[in-house]
Amino acid sequence: MALVTTLRTDLRGRSFRGRNYWPGLNGNMLGSDHRTVVGTRALDQDTFVDDLITAINAVTGCSVVVISRHSGGVAREAGVMTLVTSHDTNDIIDTQRRRVEP
C-alpha cells in the first residue's frame, strides 16, 4: 500500500493515464481511519513528482510519458506513448490489488 500519484495526458481514458505507487509511509503518517495520510505528506509527494518530471523533461530528448500496450483488452502491435501534461496525488492510501482494504 502506498500513496499514488496519477499521471495525466491530454487524452482521456485508462490507456492515457498512469499510476505511480510511491513507498515511504511511516505509521505516524496514517490518519485514524488508516485509509488516508495526515499533514502535508500528499503535498510533499506531489511536489517531489513535479520536481522529478521537470528534471527529466529538462534533459534533451527525454520526456515523461504514459505507455499504453493494450486497447480494449487486446495487445497493441506497438505501444502508444502519450506525453504527461499533469499529475496529482491525493491523501488516500491505495493498493494495486483490487479487493484489498487498507
NORTA-V863606 format. One record per backbone hydrogen bond with DSSP energy under -0.5 kcal/mol. NH is the residue of the N-H (numbers start at 1). CO is the residue of the C=O. E is the energy in kcal/mol with one decimal. If there is no record, write none. Layout:
BEGIN
nh:NH co:CO e:E
nh:NH co:CO e:E
END
This chain:
BEGIN
nh:2 co:94 e:-2.3
nh:3 co:22 e:-1.1
nh:4 co:92 e:-0.6
nh:5 co:20 e:-2.5
nh:6 co:4 e:-0.5
nh:6 co:88 e:-2.7
nh:7 co:5 e:-0.5
nh:7 co:18 e:-2.9
nh:8 co:86 e:-3.2
nh:9 co:16 e:-0.9
nh:16 co:13 e:-1.8
nh:17 co:14 e:-1.1
nh:18 co:7 e:-2.2
nh:20 co:5 e:-2.5
nh:22 co:3 e:-2.3
nh:22 co:20 e:-0.7
nh:23 co:21 e:-0.6
nh:26 co:24 e:-0.6
nh:29 co:26 e:-2.0
nh:30 co:27 e:-1.3
nh:31 co:36 e:-3.3
nh:34 co:31 e:-1.9
nh:37 co:91 e:-1.8
nh:38 co:29 e:-2.7
nh:41 co:38 e:-1.1
nh:44 co:40 e:-3.1
nh:45 co:41 e:-2.2
nh:46 co:42 e:-2.5
nh:47 co:43 e:-2.4
nh:48 co:44 e:-2.3
nh:49 co:45 e:-2.6
nh:50 co:46 e:-2.2
nh:51 co:47 e:-2.5
nh:52 co:48 e:-2.5
nh:53 co:49 e:-2.8
nh:54 co:50 e:-2.4
nh:55 co:51 e:-2.3
nh:56 co:52 e:-2.4
nh:57 co:53 e:-2.8
nh:58 co:54 e:-1.2
nh:59 co:55 e:-0.6
nh:59 co:56 e:-1.3
nh:62 co:59 e:-2.3
nh:65 co:63 e:-0.6
nh:66 co:82 e:-2.7
nh:68 co:66 e:-0.5
nh:68 co:80 e:-2.6
nh:69 co:67 e:-0.6
nh:71 co:74 e:-2.7
nh:74 co:71 e:-1.5
nh:76 co:69 e:-3.0
nh:80 co:68 e:-2.4
nh:81 co:79 e:-0.5
nh:82 co:66 e:-2.2
nh:84 co:64 e:-2.6
nh:85 co:8 e:-2.8
nh:86 co:8 e:-1.6
nh:88 co:6 e:-1.7
nh:90 co:4 e:-0.6
nh:93 co:35 e:-3.0
nh:94 co:2 e:-3.0
nh:100 co:97 e:-0.6
END
